[in-house]
Amino acid sequence: MIEILLSIASSGIWSKVWTVAVAILFFGVIIIIHECGHFLFAKLFKVKVNEFSIGMGPAVFKRKKGETQYSVRVFPIGGYVSMEGEDQDSDDDGAFNKKPVWQKMIIVAAGAFMNILLGVIIMCIMLSTSGDLIGTNTIKSFYDGAVSEQYGLKEGDRFLEIDGHHVWSERDLSFLMSRSKDGVFDFVVERDGQKVELSDVHFDTEQQDGITLIKYDFVIIGEKPNFLNVVKNSFTQSASVVRMVWLSLFDLVTGRYGMSELAGPVGTVNVIADVTASAASSKNLGSLLMIMAFITINIGMANLLPLPALDGGRFFFLLIEAIRRISYNNIIKINVCVCISECRASDSDFTLNVFKSDKVRLRYSCLCSIDVNFKAIIFIA
């Protein structure tokens, strides 16, 4: 079936239409999976869901089951989950605002979690079906005249760290080394069962369009796919992508990359379309699955940024709410030092009303007074 679809994708006028359609469809699936995360955990915690919508725009199909209306809308990009008490407080027992803060935090973060989980699943499918060897972190051999070998790297070295960043998968090698501006690295490798630190290891570089490119002068060992290494590498490579997203955002903020290099939805669709066309011509889905895994993990991580319009912004405010409730609801021991002009040694206990009806037990010592009026400095123990 896949080969038939790829044949259609690589034939004539349907090529461009097919690749763009696949890109839009996949982008829509990513968002639907994201909303399914919110929906499933809302149902798990018995939150009243008013509507679960697939797509955006006018509805072409509606059906109400129980308390929830399910709808399909015209444009297949996006979707949403509308929960009772999500935007405005509600007195309904199943309202979002009535639930414990930890449940609300899980519901809000569930969309990003599902995106990352989808990425892991796609990565697993890619590794198990591509027919390629799975790369490791271990050097197999060097090219003739390899510069890095002259600076201390040896065959059999397994990379553990690059410039202070832990190496989880072979993808870390290419990404972490691509961030260098001068082709000089500090490595920690495992050699004959021992950790070895190598400083100022040089690689040849070349300039292309103002960008420094590293010339990799070694080959890594590949492993045949099996159940254990496929599962392991699905998680480690997904973790590598997560870090890649965060480091790329850091590089964007610090000016390493410009805003012109940041792709939005249109740019993402174009990338998927290009990779789909390439996969169709080569009859190999590996590159397409990889870019899909990267994009869904990227979207999941981006949604966790603490910005008002994103899930991360809502999660951040819920985190503040959780901290405030812990502070309000716990009985806290407070040492009170009351300083007045004349000292009189005395110890006593009293109760002080704070934060509405909550109470804090206070213990104070060292009373000094010339009058009933005094100032207190409170230290939280």
C-alpha positions in Angstrom: 0.0 0.0 0.0 2.8 2.4 1.0 4.6 1.6 -2.3 1.5 2.4 -4.3 1.1 5.8 -2.5 4.7 6.6 -3.1 4.4 5.8 -6.8 1.4 8.1 -7.0 3.4 10.8 -5.2 6.3 10.6 -7.7 4.2 10.6 -10.8 3.4 13.6 -12.9 1.0 16.4 -11.9 -0.1 14.5 -8.8 3.4 14.9 -7.2 3.0 18.4 -5.9 -0.6 17.9 -4.9 0.1 14.7 -3.1 3.1 16.0 -1.1 1.3 19.2 0.0 -1.7 17.1 1.0 0.5 14.7 3.0 2.1 17.7 4.7 -1.2 19.3 5.6 -2.7 16.0 6.8 0.3 15.2 9.0 0.3 18.7 10.5 -3.4 18.2 11.3 -2.8 14.8 12.8 -0.1 16.3 15.1 -2.5 18.9 16.4 -5.4 16.3 16.8 -3.1 14.0 18.8 -2.2 17.1 21.0 -5.9 17.8 21.7 -6.6 14.1 22.3 -4.1 14.4 25.2 -6.1 17.2 26.8 -9.4 15.3 26.1 -8.3 11.9 27.5 -6.9 13.3 30.7 -9.9 15.6 31.2 -12.2 12.6 31.0 -9.9 10.6 33.3 -10.3 13.3 36.0 -14.0 13.6 35.3 -13.9 17.1 33.9 -16.9 18.1 31.9 -15.9 18.5 28.2 -18.4 20.5 26.3 -16.9 19.9 22.8 -14.1 18.0 21.1 -13.5 19.3 17.7 -11.4 18.0 14.8 -10.4 20.8 12.4 -11.3 24.4 12.4 -13.9 26.6 10.8 -17.6 25.8 10.2 -18.8 22.4 11.3 -19.6 19.8 8.7 -20.5 17.1 11.2 -21.8 17.2 14.8 -22.9 14.5 17.2 -23.5 14.7 20.9 -22.7 11.8 23.1 -23.3 12.2 26.8 -22.2 15.6 27.9 -19.7 16.1 25.0 -20.4 17.3 21.5 -18.1 15.8 18.9 -17.6 17.8 15.7 -15.6 17.7 12.4 -14.9 21.1 10.8 -14.0 22.2 7.3 -10.3 22.9 7.6 -8.3 19.8 8.6 -5.6 21.8 10.4 -6.0 22.0 14.2 -8.7 21.2 16.7 -9.7 22.1 20.2 -11.1 20.8 23.5 -13.7 23.0 25.2 -13.9 22.3 28.9 -16.5 23.6 31.4 -14.9 26.2 33.7 -11.7 26.5 31.6 -12.0 30.2 30.6 -14.6 31.3 33.2 -15.3 29.9 36.6 -18.3 27.5 36.8 -20.3 26.0 39.7 -20.6 22.7 37.9 -19.0 19.9 39.9 -17.2 18.7 36.8 -15.8 22.1 35.9 -12.1 22.5 35.2 -11.8 25.3 37.8 -13.2 23.0 40.5 -10.5 20.3 40.1 -7.3 20.1 42.2 -4.5 22.1 40.8 -2.3 19.0 40.2 -5.0 17.5 38.0 -5.3 20.8 36.0 -1.5 20.8 35.5 -1.6 17.3 34.1 -4.5 18.1 31.8 -2.7 21.2 30.5 0.6 19.3 29.9 -1.0 16.2 28.4 -1.2 17.7 24.9 2.6 18.2 24.7 3.2 14.8 26.3 1.1 13.1 23.6 3.1 14.9 20.9 6.4 13.7 22.4 5.0 10.2 22.8 3.9 10.3 19.1 7.4 11.2 18.2 8.8 8.2 20.1 6.4 5.9 18.3 7.3 7.3 14.9 11.0 7.0 15.8 10.4 3.3 16.7 8.6 2.7 13.4 11.4 4.4 11.5 14.2 2.4 13.2 12.5 -0.9 12.9 11.4 -0.6 9.2 14.1 1.4 7.5 16.5 -1.6 7.0 19.4 0.6 7.9 21.9 0.0 10.7 21.3 1.9 13.9 24.2 4.3 14.6 26.1 4.2 17.9 28.4 6.6 19.8 31.5 4.5 19.1 34.2 5.2 16.6 34.8 2.4 14.1 37.5 3.9 11.9 39.1 7.1 10.7 39.5 8.5 7.2 43.0 8.9 5.9 44.7 11.9 7.4 42.0 12.4 10.0 42.8 15.5 12.0 40.9 14.4 15.1 42.9 11.2 15.4 46.1 13.3 15.6 44.6 15.2 18.6 43.9 12.1 20.6 40.7 10.3 19.4 41.2 6.5 18.8 39.2 3.7 17.2 36.8 2.1 19.8 36.3 5.4 21.7 32.7 5.8 22.8 31.6 9.4 23.1 30.1 10.3 26.5 30.2 14.1 26.5 30.8 16.9 24.0 31.6 20.3 25.4 29.8 19.4 28.7 26.7 17.9 27.0 25.9 14.2 27.5 25.8 12.1 24.3 22.7 10.0 24.3 22.6 8.9 20.6 24.5 9.3 17.4 22.3 12.2 16.5 23.9 14.1 19.4 27.3 13.8 17.6 26.2 15.6 14.5 24.0 18.2 16.3 26.4 19.1 19.1 29.4 19.3 16.8 27.5 21.4 14.3 27.1 24.1 16.9 30.8 24.8 17.0 32.2 27.9 15.3 35.9 26.8 15.3 35.9 23.0 15.0 37.5 22.6 18.4 35.9 20.4 21.1 36.3 19.0 24.6 35.4 15.3 24.7 34.8 12.7 27.4 35.1 9.2 25.9 35.0 5.7 27.3 38.2 3.9 26.3 39.0 0.3 27.5 36.4 0.7 30.3 37.8 4.0 31.6 36.7 7.6 31.2 39.2 9.7 29.3 39.0 13.5 29.0 40.3 15.0 25.7 40.6 18.8 25.5 41.0 21.0 22.4 40.4 18.2 19.8 40.5 19.8 16.4 38.5 19.0 13.2 38.9 20.5 9.7 36.3 23.1 8.8 35.0 24.8 5.8 32.9 27.9 5.2 29.6 27.7 3.2 27.3 30.7 2.9 28.9 32.2 6.0 28.4 29.0 8.1 31.2 27.0 9.6 30.8 23.3 8.6 32.7 20.5 10.5 34.4 17.9 8.4 33.7 14.6 10.2 36.7 12.4 9.7 35.6 9.2 11.4 33.0 6.5 10.9 30.8 5.2 13.8 29.8 1.6 14.4 26.3 0.5 13.3 24.1 -2.2 14.9 21.5 -4.4 13.2 18.0 -3.5 14.5 16.6 -5.7 17.2 13.8 -5.3 19.7 16.0 -4.0 22.5 18.1 -1.5 20.6 15.1 -0.2 18.6 13.2 0.5 21.8 16.3 2.0 23.5 17.2 4.2 20.6 13.6 5.3 20.1 13.8 7.0 23.5 17.4 8.2 23.3 17.0 9.7 19.9 13.7 11.3 21.0 15.6 12.7 24.0 18.2 14.0 21.6 15.6 15.8 19.6 14.1 17.3 22.7 17.5 18.7 23.7 18.0 19.8 20.1 14.8 21.9 20.3 15.8 23.6 23.6 19.3 24.3 22.5 18.1 25.7 19.2 15.7 28.0 21.0 18.6 29.1 23.2 20.7 29.7 20.1 17.8 31.8 18.6 17.5 33.9 21.8 21.3 34.5 22.0 21.5 35.4 18.3 23.3 32.4 16.9 20.4 32.0 14.5 18.2 34.7 13.1 14.4 34.9 13.1 14.5 34.4 9.3 15.7 30.8 10.0 12.6 30.1 12.1 10.0 28.1 10.2 6.3 28.7 11.0 3.3 26.5 9.9 3.8 27.3 6.2 7.5 26.7 6.3 6.8 23.4 8.2 4.4 22.3 5.5 7.0 23.1 2.8 9.6 21.1 4.6 7.3 18.1 4.9 6.3 18.4 1.3 10.0 18.4 0.1 10.9 15.4 2.3 7.7 13.6 1.1 8.8 14.2 -2.5 12.3 12.9 -1.8 10.9 9.8 -0.1 8.6 9.2 -3.0 11.4 9.3 -5.5 13.7 7.1 -3.5 10.9 4.7 -2.3 12.3 5.2 1.3 10.1 6.4 4.1 13.0 6.8 6.6 13.7 10.5 6.0 10.0 11.3 6.0 9.4 9.5 9.3 12.4 11.2 10.8 11.2 14.7 9.9 7.7 13.8 11.2 9.1 12.7 14.5 11.2 15.8 14.7 8.3 18.1 14.0 5.8 16.5 16.4 8.4 16.6 19.3 9.3 20.1 18.3 5.6 21.2 18.6 5.3 19.4 21.9 8.3 21.1 23.4 7.4 24.5 21.9 3.9 24.3 23.6 5.6 24.0 27.0 7.3 27.4 26.7 5.9 29.7 29.4 4.2 32.0 27.1 0.5 33.2 27.6 -0.8 31.8 24.3 0.7 28.3 24.9 0.0 25.4 27.2 3.3 26.2 28.9 1.9 29.7 29.9 -1.1 28.1 31.6 1.0 25.5 33.2 3.3 28.2 34.6 0.4 30.0 36.2 -1.0 26.7 37.6 2.5 26.1 39.1 2.4 29.4 40.8 -1.1 28.6 42.1 0.1 25.3 43.5 3.0 26.9 45.3 0.7 29.5 46.8 -1.7 26.9 48.0 1.1 24.9 49.6 2.2 28.1 51.4 -1.3 28.9 52.5 -2.5 25.5 53.6 0.6 24.2 55.6 1.3 25.1 59.2 4.6 26.9 59.1 6.9 27.4 62.0 8.1 31.0 62.1 10.7 32.4 64.3 9.8 35.9 65.3 12.4 38.3 66.7 10.7 41.3 68.3 13.1 44.2 68.9 12.1 47.1 71.1 14.2 49.5 73.2 14.3 47.6 76.5 15.0 43.9 76.6 13.0 41.5 78.8 13.6 37.8 78.4 10.4 35.9 77.7 9.1 33.0 75.7 5.6 32.5 74.6 3.3 31.0 71.9 0.5 32.7 70.1 -1.6 32.2 67.0 -1.7 34.7 64.2 -4.5 34.8 61.5 -3.0 35.0 58.0 -4.2 34.4 54.4 -7.9 34.5 55.1 -8.9 31.6 57.6 -5.5 29.9 57.6 -3.4 30.0 60.7 0.3 29.9 61.4 1.8 28.9 64.7 4.4 31.4 65.8 7.1 31.1 68.4 8.9 34.2 69.4 11.6 35.1 71.9 13.7 38.1 73.0 11.0 40.7 73.9 12.3 44.2 74.4 9.8 47.0 75.0 9.2 50.6 76.1 5.6 50.6 74.9 2.9 48.3 73.7 3.6 49.3 70.1 6.4 47.4 68.4 7.7 46.2 65.1 8.4 42.5 64.3 10.8 41.0 61.8 9.6 37.6 60.7 11.9 34.8 59.4 10.4 31.7 57.9 12.2 28.7 59.3 
